[in-house]
Structure formats: structure tokens, C-alpha cells
Amino acid sequence: MIYLDSSVALAHLLTELRTPSGHFWREPMIASRLLEYEIWNRLNARKLDRSHGDEARALLGRMSLLELAPPVLERALEPFPIPVRTLDAIHLASIEFLRSRGQRIELASYDERLLAGARALGISLADL
């Protein structure tokens, strides 16, 4: 299963040059509920909510969203092997929560700091 980060979701929604191929989007996907807030924050900041809103809703609607539950947030409060930003800690804690329940997860991200945190935790990376 693919854990989708906002960097990849926004690259897709904003039709940036770096975006995964079509088959990537047919994979089962999951993300933290945080992804919804990150996407809408960026679209609203750029005043793209009307032009990109339907596509954003469709993208979010096709994936499972992991709630910001106490076990995830508690893990985010703990130390990580390398320094991480607050939102990255929540994403990494979400992935660790899923892995602790037997899920095979690959992180899809273009964010080098998040990827470094994932590598430090032994999280598999999606081939983008």
C-alpha cells in the first residue's frame, strides 16, 4: 500500500513536471487525515480552490484516510532517529502505526527531509 504525502499529491493536482506515472495512481493508497488539510491549505493559499477543488476531492475520496488518533499523536511526540519537522513527525508516526498493525507501506514523497526520516526508520520508499 502507498502512503501518499502532500508533495506528491500537490505535484499531481498542480500538474508539475515531476509526478508519478498513471499506474501509480491505481495502487491502493492511504494517508493521514493531515493530507486533506495540507492540500486545501495550499489550494486556498494559491486561490485554486475553485479550479482544482473537484480534482482534489476526487483524489482524497479514492484513498483511505487515517485519523489523527491518540496512538499516532503520542508516537509523534517521541524522539525520532534524526530531527524531523512537526508535520513530518505526524506522517512518520502514522506510517509506523500502520506498520505496527502488519500493513506493508511504501512512502510516496518528494520531500527530502521526510524521506530522510523515513529512511532512518527503515520505511520503504515508493518508486516514483
LINTA-V111413 format. One record per residue. N is the residue number from 1. OMEGA is omega as a letter, one per 30 degrees, with the letter a starting at -180 (999 if undefined). D_CENTER is the distance of its C-alpha to the mean C-alpha in Angstrom with 1 decimal. Layout:
BEGIN
n:N omega:OMEGA d_center:D_CENTER
n:N omega:OMEGA d_center:D_CENTER
END
This chain:
BEGIN
n:1 omega:a d_center:12.0
n:2 omega:l d_center:8.9
n:3 omega:a d_center:5.5
n:4 omega:l d_center:3.5
n:5 omega:a d_center:2.2
n:6 omega:a d_center:5.1
n:7 omega:l d_center:7.5
n:8 omega:l d_center:7.8
n:9 omega:a d_center:7.8
n:10 omega:l d_center:10.3
n:11 omega:l d_center:12.2
n:12 omega:a d_center:12.8
n:13 omega:a d_center:13.8
n:14 omega:l d_center:16.0
n:15 omega:l d_center:17.4
n:16 omega:a d_center:17.0
n:17 omega:l d_center:18.8
n:18 omega:l d_center:16.0
n:19 omega:a d_center:14.1
n:20 omega:l d_center:14.0
n:21 omega:a d_center:17.1
n:22 omega:a d_center:17.9
n:23 omega:l d_center:17.9
n:24 omega:a d_center:14.2
n:25 omega:l d_center:13.6
n:26 omega:l d_center:16.0
n:27 omega:l d_center:14.1
n:28 omega:a d_center:13.1
n:29 omega:l d_center:9.4
n:30 omega:l d_center:7.8
n:31 omega:l d_center:5.0
n:32 omega:l d_center:6.5
n:33 omega:l d_center:9.0
n:34 omega:l d_center:8.0
n:35 omega:l d_center:5.9
n:36 omega:a d_center:9.5
n:37 omega:l d_center:11.1
n:38 omega:a d_center:9.4
n:39 omega:a d_center:10.2
n:40 omega:l d_center:13.6
n:41 omega:a d_center:14.4
n:42 omega:l d_center:14.2
n:43 omega:l d_center:16.0
n:44 omega:a d_center:18.6
n:45 omega:a d_center:19.2
n:46 omega:a d_center:20.0
n:47 omega:a d_center:22.0
n:48 omega:a d_center:20.2
n:49 omega:l d_center:19.6
n:50 omega:a d_center:22.6
n:51 omega:a d_center:22.2
n:52 omega:a d_center:18.6
n:53 omega:a d_center:18.3
n:54 omega:l d_center:19.3
n:55 omega:l d_center:16.8
n:56 omega:l d_center:13.9
n:57 omega:l d_center:15.4
n:58 omega:l d_center:15.8
n:59 omega:a d_center:12.3
n:60 omega:a d_center:11.1
n:61 omega:a d_center:14.3
n:62 omega:a d_center:13.8
n:63 omega:l d_center:10.9
n:64 omega:l d_center:11.2
n:65 omega:l d_center:9.8
n:66 omega:a d_center:10.4
n:67 omega:l d_center:12.7
n:68 omega:a d_center:13.0
n:69 omega:a d_center:16.0
n:70 omega:l d_center:18.5
n:71 omega:l d_center:17.8
n:72 omega:a d_center:14.2
n:73 omega:l d_center:15.4
n:74 omega:l d_center:18.5
n:75 omega:a d_center:16.7
n:76 omega:l d_center:14.8
n:77 omega:a d_center:18.4
n:78 omega:l d_center:19.7
n:79 omega:l d_center:20.0
n:80 omega:a d_center:17.8
n:81 omega:l d_center:19.6
n:82 omega:l d_center:18.9
n:83 omega:l d_center:18.4
n:84 omega:l d_center:14.8
n:85 omega:a d_center:14.0
n:86 omega:a d_center:13.6
n:87 omega:l d_center:10.1
n:88 omega:l d_center:9.1
n:89 omega:l d_center:11.5
n:90 omega:l d_center:9.9
n:91 omega:a d_center:6.5
n:92 omega:l d_center:9.2
n:93 omega:l d_center:11.5
n:94 omega:l d_center:9.4
n:95 omega:l d_center:9.3
n:96 omega:l d_center:12.9
n:97 omega:a d_center:13.8
n:98 omega:l d_center:13.0
n:99 omega:l d_center:14.8
n:100 omega:l d_center:17.6
n:101 omega:l d_center:18.2
n:102 omega:l d_center:18.7
n:103 omega:l d_center:15.5
n:104 omega:a d_center:15.0
n:105 omega:l d_center:11.4
n:106 omega:l d_center:10.3
n:107 omega:l d_center:7.3
n:108 omega:a d_center:6.9
n:109 omega:l d_center:6.9
n:110 omega:a d_center:10.1
n:111 omega:a d_center:10.0
n:112 omega:l d_center:13.0
n:113 omega:l d_center:13.0
n:114 omega:l d_center:9.7
n:115 omega:l d_center:11.0
n:116 omega:l d_center:14.3
n:117 omega:l d_center:13.2
n:118 omega:l d_center:11.8
n:119 omega:a d_center:15.1
n:120 omega:l d_center:17.1
n:121 omega:a d_center:15.9
n:122 omega:l d_center:16.6
n:123 omega:l d_center:13.1
n:124 omega:l d_center:13.4
n:125 omega:l d_center:11.8
n:126 omega:l d_center:11.6
n:127 omega:a d_center:14.4
n:128 omega:999 d_center:13.6
END
